């Protein structure tokens, strides 16, 4: 039987996977064949029909989207970072491309505020304001009966410091220059100033973690940004029995497991508040900081670690002023909405004229190349890492470093893990259908209705 294919590449597993899986389940329930996996997986490289939802509309995506369109694929874009940005000018320069908008079939936007930023660059007929699937799931968490906090009080600390604690080490500036985010000496100096201020906040977060470590009534889970090195957090956690680092569990599950969230300038703060969790912000004062404070409008904010600790030890989390619901909906259309964002996306895809194909899992299978086999052999221990380093020193180190970055963004997944997450979402939401999972490789799979 001919089927309509929906391709859902995921850049950052912790940020997007559960929401994309939820979207995929809704689409499969409507008869679509859904392909989900790491955006770097080969199953997304030779697509020739169907609909693909891309993660951004930035200039660096133009060639990829152009090739997809030339291959006969319908393409939609939804910028995963379309809610939080350092400034409107930087957002328009680095994440908005008129050439991309000209090529794509549909532009999904978070809300009317994002529309205001991009509408001069895009055909208004392509725009659909839907919100983001990540906020669909939070409504279901909020509607669950929340457990009363007992000791230990579980705290999720969300960090976002790749600027000064990057998994690439000192190479992040070079990477930003390479992809065109930084293209002038003025932008470089602005970024270096930003890093300097960010490091002050980073150090205050480290101090807070240690303060919590000395207070056994708290149990702390550190959730690092995917582009951060986790080594400094692991080293601190080793010194305390009530501090752990968790860079694997999906945010939706972490929000259920924890009583409150601590952040600075993170979308996680808004997601936590939407899920009904108390949120605390930590940012030292007088930094002349160019990161923006939109997310901090969803939290009770403090300027030092000592005050955060005192508040948590004594407060019953009295309510604090936040933006009214209708104001928030200007930024996030599906904020605690009756109708899910995923249903709007699926409906829009159903209305499009999209080529259909017969289902064949073999079309996605591909023999791994030499580089992929080499990496897998080294990682598995089949080839001694030190022996390989001797023969291929610099090149191997570069390949392995790139592999480490890729795995930090999207880890290896199994059929059992996908199945468990489907059951989790069925229990959380109103989905009742049974699904067929066909693994393509260890980072991608096909989802169909049984």
N, C-alpha and C positions, 0 to 999 in steps of 0.2 A: 504494500500500500504506500502511495506517495505521502510524504510527511513534510511539514514545514520545520526547518531547523532554526533553533535559537542558540547563538554562541555567546557565552558569558565568561570572557577572560577576567581573571582576578589578579590585580597587581600585589596587594598586601592582604595576606590571608586573614590576619586578626581583624582588620578593618572591614573587609568586604564579604568574606566567605559565607557567613550565615545568612546575610541579606541576599546575596546572589543565589544561594541554595533555596531560600524561600521564594524568590522570584522564579527560579527554575521549576519548583514544585507546582506553583500556580500555572505556569505555562504548560508543563507536562499534563496537568489536569485538563487542559484545553486541547490536548492531542498533539502538542509540539514535541519534537525530539530536541532535548536540551544538552548542550556540551558545556561543561564547566571545568575550569582548571587554571593553572598558572598561566598568566598572559604570555610567558615565554615558551610555553609548550608548543611542540611542532604541530599539534592538531589545529592550531589557529593560523598556521602559516600558509596553508594551501586551500583555504576556504573558497568555494566557487558558487555558493548559493546561500539562501537563508538570510537571517538577520543577525548582525553582530552589534552588541552594545559595548562601545569603547569607553575607557575610563576618563578621558579628558578631551578638550578641544584645543590643546596647546600647539604651538608651531611645530614642535618636534614630532608630532603625530601625523603631519600632513602626508608624508610619503607612504606611510603604512595605510592610511585611510584611502589614499588615491589608488593604491594597488588593490585594495579590497573592492573598491567601486569598479575598477577595470575588470575584475574577475566576476562581476555580476552579483555582488553581495550588497544587500541593503544595510546601511550603517546608521546607528544612532549613537549619540554621545551624551554622557552624563558625567560632569566633572566631579569626581569624588572629593576634590578639595575646593569646591565652589562655594562653600559656606564661610571658611576661615582664610584670611589672607592678610599680609602685613599692611598693605595699602591698596586702594583701588587702582592707582597708577601701576603698581607692580603687578597686580593681577591681570590688568589689561595687556601689559607688555609681555608677560611670561606665560599666561595660560589661555589667552584668547587669540584665535587665528581666523581672520576673515576667509582665508583660503580653505581652511578646514570646514567652516560653515557652508561654503559654497558647494562642497562635495557631498556632505552627509545628507541623509534623508529626513532626519528628525533630531531636534535638539531638546533634550529633557533638562529642565531647570529646577533648582531647589525651591525658588519662590520669586515673588515680584521684585525683590531687591536684586537678585542675580540677573533677572531680566533687564532691569534698569542699566546694569553694567554692560551687557552684551548686545542689546537690541539694535544698536547702530551698526553692528557688524553682520547681522544675520537676517535672512528673509523671515519676516514675522509669521508666515504661513508654516514654517518648520518648527516653531516654538510650542512646546507643551510644558506647562508648569505642573509638576507632579510631586515635588519633594524628593525624598531619598528612601529607598527600601529599608535602610538601616533603622529609620524611625518608625516603620510599621511594627517591628518586633517589640519595641520598647513599650508601646501601648499595651501589649499583652502582658508584659512583666508588671506594669503599673496596676493592671486590673487583678493580678494575683493577690492573695492575702499575704501581706508582708509579715515575716516572722519577727517577733519582738527580740531586740538585740540582748544577748546575754554575754557574760564574759567567757572567753575573750571576745572583745569587740573587733570585728573584722573590718579592716581598712584597706581599700585599694588605692595605691599611689600610682598615678599615671604620669610618666615622664615623657618629655618631648625635647631632648637635647642632642640631636645629631649634629648640631652646629659645633659643639665643643666636646662631644663624646661619641664620635662617629665610628661606625664599624669599619670604615675605610681608613681610619687613622687620620692623618693630616691631609688626606687627598680630597676632601669634600669641596674645597674651594676650586681645585682644578676641575672637578666633575661639573660644578655649576657653570664654570667658564666654557667647558666643552659642549654642554647642551644649550648654551646661549642664554641662561638665566642671568648671568653677569657678563656684560659686553663692553663695559667702559671702566676707566679708572675710578670715576665717581661712584659707580655701583659697587666696585670692589671695596672702596673705603667704607661705604655705607654698610656693607656686609660685615666687614671686620669689626666695625663699631657694634653692630648687632651681636656678633659672637662674644665680644668682650662683656656686654651687658648680660647676655644669656648665661655666661659662665658664673656670674654672681648668683643668679637664680638657681642654677644647677647645684652650686655648693650649699645653698640654703636647704635644698631638698635633701642632699646627703646628710646634712646635720639633723634634719627632722627625722630621717629614717633611724639614725643612731639614738635619738631621744626616745623614739617609740620602742626601740630594742631594749631599753632599760626599764620599760613599763610593761610588765607581763599581762596586764589586763587587756592589752591590745595585741592583735595578730595582724601583721602587715604583709600584704602581697604587693610586690613591685612589678608594675607592668611597663617595661621599657618600650619606647618607640622602635619600630622594626629596623630603622636605620642606625640605631644606637648600638654601641658595644655594651654587652651585659657584664663584662668582667669586673668593673668597679662595684656594681651592685652585688654580684655573687660574692665578692671578697667581703663586703660588709655583712651580707646575710650569714656567712660562715661563722661570724662572731656572736650570733644571736639565735636562740631557739624559736623565737616568735617572728622571724622575718624570712620570707622566701622570695625568690624571683620566678615569675611565671610569664614567659614570653610565648606560650603555646596556646593556652586556653582562650577560646573565643570570648569577646567582650560581653556578649549577651549572657553567657554562663557566669562570667566573673561578676556581673552586676547582681545576679541572683544570689551569689555566694557571699557577697560583702554587704556590710551595713552602711558604709559611706564611701565617698570618693574624694581624693585630694588631687589637685591639678594646678597647672598654670596655662591659660590660653589654649586649652584642648577641647576639641569637639566632644571628647569623652564626657566633659562636664555637662554639656547639653543633653547628651544621651542618658547620662545618669539621672539628671533631673527629670527627664521625660519618663524614666522608669520608676520614679517615685523615691529616689535615693537622696539623702542630704549630701550636698556638695560643698567642699571647702577649697578656696583658692589661696595660693601662696606666692607672693611676688614682693620682694623688697622695694621700698619706696625710692623715689627720686632717681630713677635710672635713665630718664629720657629715652624710654624704650619704645621701639617702633614695631611692636608685635601686635598691637591692638588689644582691646579689652572686651570684645563682644562676648566671648565665652565666659569671662569672669562676671558677666551680668547674671549668670545662672548659679552663682556660688556666693557663700559668705566668705569674704576675702580678708586675709591677714598679710602683714608685711614681714613677719619673722616666725621662725619655727617654734620658739618658746610660747608665743601667743596661741598658735594652733594647738599645741599640746595642752595648754591650760584650758582652752575652750572645750576640747574633747573630754577632758577629765571632769569638767564641771557642768557642761551645758546639756540641756534636754532637746537641743536643736529646735529652738524657737524659730518661727518662720521669719524669712527676710524678704525684702522687696525684690520682685522680679518683673520683667516685662509682662504686660497683659497678654493673654492668649492670642488675640487678634494681631498684636504687634509682632509676636513671634512668628505667626503664620505668614507674614511678609517675607520672612527668611526661609521658613521650612513649611511648605504647603501642607504636608501631611502630619503636622504637629498634633498629636492626640486626635487624629481625624477618624471619622466613622468609616470612610472608604480608604482602603490600603493603596499606597503608591504602586505596588506591584500589579494590582488589578488594572490601573490606568495604563501602565506600560504594556501589559499583555493585550489589552483591548486595542491599543493603538497599533500594535504589531499585526493583530488579526485583520485590521482594516487595510493593511498595505498589500500591494501586488507583489508577492514574493515567490520566486521559483521554488518548487518542491522537488524532493528526491526520495528514492527508495532508501530505506534504512539498511546500512551495511557497516558494521563496526570495523571491517577491514580497511575501509578508506582512511581511517585515522591512524592505523598502525604503521610504524616506520622503523626500520632497522636503525639502531643508534649508531652514530658516526664514531670515528676514532677518538675524538676529543671527549665525547660523552662516556665512552667505554673506559678511557683512561681515568677519568675522574671517579667513576663508580668503582673501579678496581682499587684505586688509592684509598678512597673513603672506606671501602669494605675491608681493607687490609690484605687483599689478594696480591697487591704489589707494595713492597715496602716504601713508605713515604720518604725515608731518608735516602734510600737507594735512588729513587726517582729524582730527589732534590740534587743529588750529586751529578746526574746526567743532564737534567733539564732545569737547573737551578732557578733562574729568574722567570723563565716562561711558565714553569710549573707553579711557582708561587703566585704568579699573576692569575693563572687559571683557577687555582684553589681559592684565592681571595674572592674572585668573582663568583665562584660556586658558593662560598660561604654567605655572601651578600644575597644571592638568589634564594638560598635556603632560609635565611632569616626573614625574607619577605613572604615566601611560600614554602612550607616544609613538605616533606614526603607524606602522602596520605594513603590510607588503605580503604578497601571496600567496607570493612567493618566500621571504620571511623565515619565514613559517609553515611552508612546505614544508621549508626547511632545518632548522628546529627539530624537525620530525617525524622527519626522517632522523637527526638527532643522537640523539634519544631511542630510535629503533629500534636504532641501533648501540650505545647505552649499555645498553639493557635487552634483554628477550627477546621484544619485539614484532616480528611479521613481516608483519602485514596491510598492505594498500595502502589509502590514504585519499583521499577526494574532498574538496577544499577549495573552498567557494563563499564569496567575499568579499561581505559585506554593505555595508561602507564601509571607511574607512581605519583603523578601530579595532575591527572585529568581523568574525567569519566563522562559517560553518557547517561542521562536520566530520562526514563520513559514511564508512562503509565502502564501498569500491568493489565 
